[in-house]
Amino acid sequence: MPPELVIIINEVYTPSELYISEFITETESKEYNACQFKLNHHRILYRKAKTTPKKVGQFVTCWKRNNEGITEPLHESDAIDFYMITTQNGNQSGQFIFPKIILLQKGIIGTDQKEGKRGFRVYPPWDTTSSKQAIKTQQWQLQYFFNMDQDSNSHKIQNLLAKPH
């Protein structure tokens, strides 16, 4: 299990009465600590975002390999409820908990009519963005973010997990 996820389990999930089951480490995207699990009854796809040297924000993958071995974006028919992304920068850390429906609306998860994305950037609150697109993206993303440094995480996480997925 990824070490940053163990910390979140111990400090946030367990005190919030959220429990992990059916944990599977993914063989692909190991550099993103890729795994899947259930959090209570919610089906979770998990990644740790990576800092890139030349751009603000952090990058994360969101693809799968099809039967022919070719990478393709996640699809609305994939069995996930939430996409959790842990982000860290020095002593700062937090997690995005994106409902599947939001990622569909933003074009990140694909449909039969529109292909999704194989990766995207996340912008935690400590990142200062300058481009209009990054500012707009950060604004919607922060609605689904909790900061590990705050005491009110239990309530925030319960609210995020209660959102339609």
N, C-alpha and C positions, 0 to 999 in steps of 0.2 A: 504494500500500500504506500502511495507517495507520502513522504514525511510531512509535507505541508498539510495534507488532508488529515493525517493523524492528529495534528495540532488542532485543526478546526473541529474535528470530531470531539476531542477531549474538552476544548474550551467553549464550543458553541453548540454543536449538535446534541450531545448527550445532555447538557443542562437544559436544553430546549425540548427534551424527550423526542428527539429525532434519532433513529437508529438505522445503521447500514446493514443490508443483507444482500445476498446474491452478488458479491463483489467479483468482478472479472477484470484482470489486467489485459489491456489490448496489446496485441503483438506489434501493431503499427503505431506510429507517433509516440514512441517511447520518450523522445526528447521533450514531449509535452505532458509526460506522466499520464498518458491516456488510459482511462478505465471507464467501466460502467458499473452501476450498482443501483439498488433500490434504497431510497431514503424514506422509511416507513413504506407507504404504498406507491410513492412517486418513482418513476423510471428516470434515472439520471445518466447523462453523458458528461464526463468530467475531463477537463484539461487544465494544465497550468500554462498561463500565457508567458511568452518569451519577450524579453526586451531586445530590440534591434538597435544597432548602433547609429543609424542615420535618421530615424523617424521618431516623432513623439508617439507615445502609446505603446502598447504591447501587442504582439501578433499571436494568433491562435489558429489552429487548423480546425476544419469541420468537414472532413471528407471521409469516405469509406471506400473500400475496394469491392468492385462488383465481381460477378462470377467469372468474368474473363480476366480478372486481375488488374483492371484499369481503375484508377481513382475517379471518383465522382462525388459531387456534393451530396450532403444529406438530403433526404426526400421526406415529404410530409407523411408518407406511409411508414417511415422508420419508427420503431417502437421506443420513443423517448417522450418524456413529459417536460423535462427541463435540461438545459445545457448549463452546467456550472463551470465557471472559469475562475481559478484562483490567480490573483495578481500580487506581485511583491516588488518593492523597491526599497532596499535598505531595511529600515525598521518598519516601514509601512506595508501593510498587507490587508487584503480584503477579498471579497468574492462577488462575482456577478452570478446571479441566478436568473437566467433568461427562460421564460416560458416558451415552449415550442411555437405557440401561436404568434408571439412577437417576432421571432426569427423568420417565420413564414411571411409576416407582413412586411418585414424589412428586406426580403429577398435573399436572406442568408440560407435558409432551408428552401429547397426547390419544390416545385409542383410539376404535374404533367405538362403544364403550359409554359413554365418558366424555370430555367436551370438556376440552382442556387450557387453559392460561393464555396470554394474549397478552403478558404481562410479569410479572416478579417481582423481588424484592429479593435482593441478595447482601450478605453481611456478612463482610468480610475481618477478620482477627484484630485489627486496630487499632481496629475499631468496638466500642464498649461498648453492648451492648443491654440493655434493661430489661424489655421485655414477655416473658412466658413463651413466646409463639409465636416471637418473634425470637430468643430464646436457643436454643430447640429447633432452629430453622432454621439458625442459625449453627453449632451443634454438628455437624449432618450435613454442612453445606457445607464446613467446614474440612478434612474428610477428603479433599477434592478440590482443595485450594489449595496453590500453592507461592509462596513469598515471593522476590521478585527480589533481596533483600539477602542471601540465604544461598548458601553455596558448594555445598551438597549438592543443587542443583536437578536435575542430570542423573539421579541415582538416583531422586529423587522423581517426576520426569516419566516416566521409563521405567516406574515402578510404576503411575502413574496410567493411562498408555496401555495397559498390559497388562491392566487391569480389563475384565471382560466389557462389551460394548457392544451 
